[in-house]
């Protein structure tokens, strides 16, 4: 596909993915908040109607009164016009998988494979990445089926899923390029979230509605299963988001213990999310806000920041860099770095991201991008496949800040 058209497809899919993800996460957060903010109805007319919980809210200059029924209204037939929250989930997964295909599967040799991590073919990496998505769902779903309805089932399932996520993170970071590994673990969890909606939550709700409209007493197991999977989705949400965002920050996934970084990031997200979930229930019950989990999650993030902080350079290195910083770099110094570190993906034949750097004119045209991606963000070369050094990144910075000469 033409690189320019590929970039447009990338932009439109990313835009659609972000929009649908906002809709899904927003709806999920709202209903979790609503469910945990309900209080027992006070008026007899609400109790007679079958209301199990109510919440009063104020927003946008108006007042809202939300009612939750035990199963269905007692005072009227179940209405035909029901709002369903599922297309947000399906659309998020479909756009996300399409974006993953365009960015990673079409460029598996560059984006999925890092030969310093694991030397295999792009085809094998593609098959394994798809296997991660399917395999995690099957094992996660099996854990929920086998242990979910046992005594202390939630604790058992939560523990086993946590262990499996840690293992999957370790395995992904030992098979794929770091950036792809982080993204793939996030996609793995997101696939399970959407599959929960598709295979359990929505089908269970449909069965309950069919039984109610047939005049039957609905089987409570459908509500219990749906609730369990919905709770799991709540705790997966922030880990998925941080895994998706991580691909913009090379210092997260380029280290030797990147899988530990990923696990700690996701753990911090889950702890912070739990604190907000518990906060809603505490307000209803008149208890203090339980911020302990959020504090622990924040402490994990602070610990990560300290752990990943680069060591201070030696006095000799500082002196050498200070002396070099006073001297702008010329094109003659830059050209060998571009030829050795960048030409593999940006030449007359291969133009990743629609960027070619094989002539001085093209280097001048893309000078801002070179500076941002190499010296500031340090995202390029992808996965540092060509082993660019910090001194070479500094040279790029000096060249750009010296006017980006190409003569």
ABEGO torsion letter per residue (X at the ends): XBAAAAAAAAAAAAAAAAAAAAAAAAAAAAAAAAAAABBBBABAAAAAAGBABBBBBBBGGBBBBBBBBAABBAABBBBABBBBBAAAAAAAAAAAAAAAAAAAAAAAAAAABBAAABBBBAAAAAAAAAAAAAAAAAAAAAAAAAAAABBGAAAAAAAAAAAAAAAAAAAAAAABBAAAAAAAAAAAAAAAAAAAAAAAAAAAAAAAAAAAAAGBBBBAAAAAAAAAAAAAAAAAAAAAAAAAAAAABAAAAABAAAAAAAAAAAAAAAAAAAAAAAAAAAAAAGBBBBAAAAAAAAAAAAAAAAAABBBBBBAAAAAAAAAAAABBBBAAAAAAAAAAAAAAABBAABBBGGBBAABAAAAAAAAAAAAAAAAAAGAOBBGGAAGBBAAAAAAAAAAAAAGGBAX
